[in-house]
Amino acid sequence: MAKDNSIFPRHLIADLKIIEQLRGSFTFIDKDNIYWTESYIDEETGNKWLYYRVDTYLQGGGYPIFALQPLPDTKRLIQLSLLSENDDEVFAACRTLVDNELTKKIDFRSDLIHELEHIDDNQRRQRIVELTTLDSASNRREILGKTLEEINLDANYYRSIAARAAKLKGQ
């Protein structure tokens, strides 16, 4: 089956139908059994793609994502969540931010809330807040080996961002 070129340029794809179409038309390169990823190459363009999953704690292994390599960094993921015209790409960017926070300890919340406070699209703001759980005040940082003051600083950080996100959702 030929791939549908109307989906490009895309950086992230979370639409299962498109993912399966591309996996069928791209050349399989490698499988990483430790991180549960697969690498592919688009022979027409030379672009490399990575198949991975986010929210792997969910029954069924989480949500599949197909990403153009090199993988987008935090700044680019935030841009994609704010600017992409594709709902599945917004979903993939948001859930990848959360997954990177959980697995790689890469913080995104302060940068994202700052950007959200400067856009006018209330519907998009609400969707991003929900997809990233930005309005949750739960501390996501390690507490082992930290002083009480450090733990409280972390907790205040998450509470502050959650309050700002809740305010945005209410607008």
Residue pairs with C-beta under 8 A, 6 or more apart in sequence:
1 21
1 24
1 25
2 25
3 21
3 22
3 25
3 26
3 42
4 18
4 21
7 13
7 18
10 68
10 86
10 89
11 67
11 68
11 72
11 76
11 80
11 89
12 65
12 66
12 67
12 68
12 72
12 80
12 84
12 88
12 89
12 92
12 93
12 96
13 19
13 22
13 65
13 66
13 67
13 88
13 89
13 92
14 63
14 64
14 65
14 66
14 88
14 89
14 91
14 92
14 95
15 88
16 64
18 66
18 88
19 51
19 64
19 65
19 66
22 40
22 42
22 49
22 66
23 38
23 40
23 51
23 66
25 42
26 40
26 41
26 42
26 43
26 49
27 40
27 41
27 42
27 43
28 38
28 39
28 40
29 39
29 40
29 41
29 48
30 38
30 39
31 37
31 38
31 39
32 38
32 39
35 52
36 52
36 53
36 56
36 61
37 50
37 51
37 52
38 50
38 51
39 48
39 49
39 50
39 51
39 69
40 48
40 49
40 50
40 51
41 47
41 48
41 49
42 48
42 49
47 68
47 69
48 68
48 69
49 66
49 67
49 68
49 69
50 66
50 67
50 69
50 71
51 64
51 65
51 66
51 67
52 64
52 65
52 67
53 61
53 62
53 63
53 64
53 65
54 62
54 63
54 65
54 92
54 95
54 96
54 98
54 99
55 62
55 63
55 95
55 98
55 99
56 62
63 91
63 95
65 92
65 95
65 96
67 92
67 96
72 80
72 93
72 96
74 97
74 100
74 106
74 108
74 111
75 111
77 93
77 94
77 96
77 97
77 100
77 108
78 93
78 97
78 108
78 111
78 112
78 115
80 89
80 90
80 92
80 93
81 90
81 93
81 94
81 97
81 112
81 128
81 131
81 132
82 115
82 116
82 119
82 124
82 128
84 90
84 93
90 124
90 127
90 128
90 131
91 131
94 128
94 131
94 132
95 131
97 108
97 112
97 132
98 131
98 132
98 133
100 106
100 108
101 107
101 108
101 109
101 140
102 140
105 141
108 132
109 132
109 134
109 157
109 158
109 161
110 157
110 161
112 128
112 132
112 134
113 134
113 161
113 164
113 165
113 168
116 125
116 128
116 129
116 134
116 165
116 168
117 164
117 168
119 125
122 171
125 168
125 169
125 171
126 168
126 169
128 134
129 135
129 165
129 168
129 169
134 161
134 162
134 165
135 162
135 165
135 166
135 169
136 158
136 162
137 155
137 158
137 159
137 162
137 163
138 158
139 151
139 154
139 155
139 158
140 158
141 154
143 151
143 154
146 154
